[in-house]
Structure formats: structure tokens, C-alpha cells
Amino acid sequence: MATENSITLLGVGNILLSDEGVGVHVVNEMRQDYTFTPEINIVDGGTMGMELLGYMRGMKKLLLVDAVQGGEAPGTVYEFLHQETETYFTEHISVHEVGMQDILRIRALQEDPLDDAVVIGVEPMSLDIGLETTPLVQQAIPDMKQRIIAVLTDWGVEVKKKDD
């Protein structure tokens, strides 16, 4: 569970639907391949809805990774900064429509507003049944990871690649 003043890296999506699961795949790879100082919360949110509120207690900063239908070419990487996240949750609906806008509004009623929130996503190519992302979306994952590292670094987190 989250600790006071924590940073949460949250991946959401359905890993059974090809590119729809990219957020979950990316955060799990980040957890596997990197160390974070200070420690951050890394959450595989899958297709959870209101259950995510439990992971948001004490959270001050949220970095959400997701598949995003923004209307650009498949494989396009999006990054929405704090001021743009409201637009993201209303116009660029996440593919699985996890209800993040409602979750964040409920959380805001329970606690102080977030200090910062960033959404990093990619335009999906396929939402067909499949356990892996399409090659096109797979090619976008390194860019997504670099953006995650850049945001975390801006937030004062040291990100180091684990030794193999």
C-alpha cells in the first residue's frame, strides 16, 4: 500500500486484449528492470476500478501508464502533464474506461489534491484477444520508459537500471 508523500507509478489495462494491456506490461517491466530511490509504489492496476482507491491513500504524485485512443497513428506516444490530465480523462478516453476521472475525484474528496499527475500512453493498433502487444506498440515501449524515467527524475527519484 502507499505510504505518506508517495509517488505511484500505475499501469492500467487488460492484458488479455493485446495493446490494451500496454500500461500493465510497461510498469511491470519497470519494476523488474530498475531500482528507485526513494522507493516508489508500482501498481499493476489491471482493470481495477474503485479498488484503486486503496492504493492512492497518501499518494502525492501519480504517473499513469495506459493505452490511449487519441486519434493519432497507432504507436504514437502521448504525454499529458498535470494541467492536461483533466482533458485526458474527458476527451482521450482510456481504452478500457476504468473510470479514472471518477476515482481521482473521489480521492480528491478524501484527501488533499495531488501535487502532480502525468499520463503517458500509446495509441493502440489492436484490441483483439492476445497476451502480447503488437510489434508497432512494442516499438513505442522504450520511448514510454524513457518518458517515465524523465518524469520520475523531475520528481526527485533516482532511477537506476538493475544489473543483469
VOFIKE-570988 format. One record per atom (N, C-alpha, C): x, y, z. Coordinates in steps of 0.2 Angstrom, whole numbers, padded with zeros to 4 digits, always signed. Layout:
REM VOFIKE-570988
XYZ ...
***
This chain:
REM VOFIKE-570988
+0004-0006+0000 +0000+0000+0000 +0004+0006+0000 +0002+0012-0002 +0005+0018-0002 +0007+0021+0004 +0013+0024+0005 +0015+0027+0011 +0014+0035+0010 +0015+0039+0015 +0014+0046+0015 +0019+0049+0010 +0017+0054+0007 +0021+0058+0002 +0024+0053-0003 +0020+0048-0005 +0022+0044-0010 +0021+0046-0017 +0025+0043-0021 +0024+0043-0029 +0022+0036-0031 +0017+0036-0035 +0014+0030-0038 +0015+0030-0045 +0018+0024-0048 +0018+0023-0055 +0012+0017-0056 +0007+0019-0059 +0001+0015-0060 +0000+0013-0068 +0000+0007-0069 -0001+0004-0076 -0008+0001-0076 -0012+0003-0080 -0019+0000-0081 -0020-0003-0088 -0025-0007-0088 -0026-0010-0095 -0028-0018-0094 -0031-0021-0099 -0032-0028-0099 -0027-0031-0103 -0023-0035-0100 -0018-0039-0103 -0020-0044-0108 -0026-0046-0108 -0029-0051-0112 -0031-0048-0119 -0031-0042-0120 -0033-0038-0126 -0027-0035-0129 -0022-0038-0131 -0016-0036-0135 -0014-0029-0132 -0014-0024-0136 -0012-0017-0135 -0015-0014-0129 -0021-0016-0127 -0025-0013-0121 -0021-0014-0115 -0016-0019-0115 -0013-0021-0109 -0006-0017-0108 -0004-0013-0113 +0002-0010-0113 +0004-0006-0106 +0000-0003-0103 +0001+0000-0097 +0004-0004-0091 +0000-0010-0091 +0002-0015-0086 +0009-0018-0088 +0010-0020-0094 +0016-0023-0096 +0022-0018-0095 +0021-0011-0096 +0027-0007-0095 +0029-0006-0088 +0024-0005-0084 +0025-0004-0077 +0028-0010-0074 +0026-0016-0076 +0029-0022-0073 +0037-0023-0076 +0038-0021-0082 +0045-0021-0084 +0049-0016-0080 +0046-0010-0079 +0050-0005-0075 +0052-0008-0068 +0047-0011-0065 +0048-0014-0058 +0054-0020-0059 +0054-0023-0064 +0059-0029-0065 +0066-0026-0067 +0066-0021-0070 +0072-0019-0073 +0076-0013-0070 +0072-0009-0065 +0075-0003-0062 +0074-0003-0055 +0078+0001-0051 +0078+0002-0044 +0076+0010-0044 +0072+0011-0038 +0070+0018-0037 +0072+0021-0030 +0075+0026-0030 +0077+0029-0024 +0075+0037-0024 +0070+0039-0019 +0067+0034-0014 +0063+0029-0017 +0061+0024-0014 +0056+0019-0016 +0049+0022-0018 +0047+0020-0024 +0040+0022-0026 +0035+0016-0026 +0029+0018-0026 +0024+0012-0027 +0023+0011-0034 +0024+0005-0036 +0022+0002-0043 +0016-0002-0043 +0011+0000-0046 +0005-0004-0045 +0002-0006-0052 +0001-0013-0053 -0002-0016-0058 -0010-0015-0057 -0013-0010-0060 -0020-0008-0059 -0024-0013-0063 -0021-0016-0068 -0026-0020-0072 -0032-0017-0074 -0038-0020-0073 -0044-0017-0075 -0048-0015-0068 -0044-0014-0063 -0047-0012-0057 -0051-0006-0058 -0056-0004-0054 -0059+0002-0054 -0059+0005-0047 -0064+0005-0044 -0064+0009-0037 -0059+0005-0032 -0057-0001-0033 -0052-0004-0029 -0045+0000-0029 -0044+0004-0034 -0038+0008-0035 -0037+0013-0029 -0043+0015-0026 -0043+0020-0021 -0038+0018-0015 -0038+0011-0014 -0034+0009-0008 -0027+0010-0009 -0025+0010-0016 -0018+0011-0017 -0016+0019-0018 -0021+0023-0017 -0020+0030-0018 -0020+0034-0011 -0020+0030-0006 -0020+0034+0001 -0013+0037+0002 -0013+0043+0003 -0006+0046+0005 -0002+0048-0001 -0005+0046-0007 -0001+0047-0013 -0001+0055-0015 +0005+0057-0017 +0005+0064-0018 +0006+0065-0026 +0009+0061-0029 +0011+0061-0036 +0009+0055-0040 +0005+0055-0046 +0003+0050-0049 +0006+0050-0056 +0009+0044-0059 +0011+0043-0065 +0007+0037-0068 +0003+0039-0073 -0002+0034-0075 +0001+0032-0082 +0001+0025-0083 +0003+0022-0090 -0003+0018-0093 -0005+0020-0099 -0011+0017-0102 -0011+0017-0109 -0015+0013-0112 -0017+0014-0119 -0022+0019-0120 -0021+0024-0125 -0025+0030-0126 -0027+0030-0133 -0034+0031-0134 -0037+0032-0140 -0037+0040-0141 -0032+0042-0144 -0031+0050-0145 -0032+0052-0152 -0033+0047-0157 -0035+0049-0164 -0028+0049-0168 -0022+0048-0165 -0016+0048-0169 -0015+0041-0172 -0009+0041-0176 -0007+0034-0179 -0006+0029-0173 -0007+0023-0174 -0005+0018-0169 +0002+0018-0168 +0004+0018-0161 +0011+0018-0159 +0013+0025-0157 +0009+0030-0158 +0010+0037-0156 +0010+0037-0148 +0015+0040-0145 +0016+0040-0138 +0013+0047-0136 +0009+0047-0131 +0006+0053-0128 +0009+0055-0121 +0010+0061-0120 +0011+0063-0113 +0007+0069-0111 +0003+0068-0106 -0001+0073-0103 +0001+0075-0096 +0003+0082-0096 +0005+0084-0089 -0001+0086-0085 +0001+0088-0079 -0004+0089-0073 -0010+0093-0076 -0009+0098-0079 -0014+0103-0081 -0018+0100-0087 -0016+0095-0090 -0019+0092-0096 -0023+0085-0094 -0022+0083-0088 -0024+0076-0086 -0032+0077-0086 -0035+0082-0084 -0042+0083-0084 -0045+0082-0091 -0041+0085-0096 -0043+0084-0103 -0042+0077-0105 -0037+0073-0103 -0036+0066-0104 -0041+0062-0102 -0044+0063-0096 -0049+0059-0093 -0056+0060-0096 -0057+0066-0100 -0063+0068-0103 -0063+0067-0110 -0058+0068-0114 -0058+0068-0121 -0054+0062-0124 -0048+0060-0121 -0044+0055-0123 -0045+0049-0119 -0051+0046-0120 -0053+0041-0115 -0049+0035-0115 -0047+0032-0110 -0043+0026-0110 -0047+0021-0113 -0044+0016-0116 -0047+0011-0120 -0052+0007-0115 -0050+0005-0109 -0054+0001-0105 -0059+0005-0101 -0059+0012-0101 -0063+0016-0097 -0064+0014-0090 -0058+0014-0087 -0058+0011-0080 -0061+0016-0075 -0063+0022-0077 -0066+0027-0073 -0061+0031-0069 -0055+0032-0072 -0050+0036-0068 -0052+0043-0066 -0056+0046-0070 -0059+0053-0068 -0063+0052-0062 -0067+0047-0061 -0071+0047-0055 -0067+0045-0049 -0062+0040-0050 -0058+0038-0045 -0054+0044-0042 -0051+0048-0047 -0047+0054-0044 -0052+0059-0041 -0058+0060-0043 -0062+0064-0040 -0064+0062-0033 -0065+0056-0032 -0067+0053-0025 -0061+0054-0021 -0055+0052-0023 -0049+0053-0020 -0048+0060-0017 -0049+0065-0022 -0049+0072-0020 -0053+0074-0014 -0059+0071-0014 -0064+0072-0009 -0061+0069-0002 -0057+0064-0002 -0055+0060+0004 -0048+0064+0006 -0044+0066+0002 -0038+0069+0004 -0036+0075+0000 -0030+0078+0002 -0028+0084-0002 -0027+0083-0009 -0028+0088-0014 -0027+0086-0021 -0019+0084-0022 -0018+0080-0028 -0012+0078-0030 -0007+0084-0031 -0001+0083-0029 +0004+0088-0031 +0005+0088-0038 +0005+0082-0041 +0007+0082-0048 +0004+0075-0051 +0002+0075-0057 -0001+0069-0061 +0001+0070-0068 +0004+0064-0071 +0006+0064-0078 +0003+0057-0081 +0001+0058-0087 -0001+0052-0090 +0003+0051-0096 +0006+0045-0097 +0010+0043-0103 +0006+0037-0106 +0005+0037-0112 +0001+0032-0116 +0003+0031-0123 +0000+0026-0126 +0002+0025-0133 -0005+0023-0136 -0005+0025-0143 -0011+0024-0147 -0011+0016-0149 -0016+0013-0147 -0016+0005-0149 -0017+0004-0156 -0014-0002-0158 -0016-0004-0165 -0021-0009-0165 -0021-0013-0160 -0026-0019-0160 -0029-0020-0152 -0035-0021-0152 -0038-0023-0146 -0041-0030-0146 -0038-0034-0151 -0040-0041-0151 -0037-0045-0146 -0040-0051-0145 -0038-0055-0139 -0031-0057-0141 -0027-0057-0136 -0019-0058-0137 -0016-0056-0131 -0011-0060-0129 -0007-0059-0122 -0001-0054-0123 +0001-0052-0130 +0006-0048-0131 +0004-0042-0135 +0008-0036-0134 +0006-0031-0138 +0009-0032-0145 +0006-0028-0150 +0008-0028-0157 +0015-0026-0158 +0018-0028-0163 +0025-0025-0164 +0026-0018-0164 +0021-0015-0167 +0021-0007-0168 +0021-0004-0161 +0016-0006-0157 +0016-0004-0150 +0022-0006-0146 +0025-0012-0147 +0031-0014-0144 +0037-0009-0145 +0037-0007-0151 +0042-0002-0153 +0042+0005-0149 +0036+0006-0147 +0035+0013-0143 +0036+0012-0136 +0037+0006-0133 +0038+0005-0126 +0045+0008-0124 +0051+0008-0127 +0057+0011-0125 +0056+0019-0124 +0052+0022-0129 +0050+0029-0128 +0046+0030-0122 +0041+0026-0121 +0037+0027-0115 +0041+0026-0108 +0046+0021-0108 +0050+0020-0102 +0055+0026-0101 +0057+0029-0106 +0062+0035-0106 +0058+0041-0103 +0051+0042-0105 +0047+0047-0103 +0046+0046-0095 +0044+0040-0093 +0043+0038-0086 +0049+0040-0082 +0055+0038-0084 +0061+0039-0081 +0062+0047-0080 +0061+0051-0086 +0062+0058-0086 +0057+0061-0080 +0051+0059-0080 +0046+0062-0075 +0048+0060-0068 +0050+0054-0067 +0052+0052-0060 +0058+0056-0058 +0063+0057-0063 +0069+0061-0061 +0067+0068-0060 +0062+0071-0063 +0060+0078-0062 +0057+0078-0055 +0054+0072-0053 +0051+0072-0046 +0056+0070-0041 +0062+0070-0042 +0067+0069-0037 +0069+0061-0036 +0067+0057-0040 +0068+0050-0039 +0074+0048-0044 +0079+0044-0040 +0084+0042-0044 +0082+0035-0047 +0083+0034-0054 +0081+0028-0057 +0087+0025-0060 +0089+0019-0057 +0095+0015-0060 +0093+0008-0063 +0096+0007-0068 +0095+0000-0071 +0098-0005-0067 +0094-0011-0066 +0097-0016-0062 +0102-0020-0066 +0107-0022-0062 +0112-0026-0065 +0109-0033-0067 +0111-0035-0073 +0108-0042-0076 +0111-0048-0072 
***
